[in-house]
Amino acid sequence: MIGLNPLHEWWKMSSYTKWYHYFWLTPIIAVFLGIAWVVLTIVDSVLFKK
């Protein structure tokens, strides 16, 4: 059954490209989390600067 369990045959070459995408998806998520943390830190320091 293709689609029900994408990790069932993750080791096969046919699904290797999908598994490989996690390598570039991880740093992208890390960058977005870093940017969001910096923006929230700046906004918090500006709005609640009393």
Secondary structure, DSSP 4 states (H G I P E B T S, - for coil): -TTT-TTTTTTSGGGHHHHHHHHHHHHHHHHHHHHHHHHHHHHHHHHT--
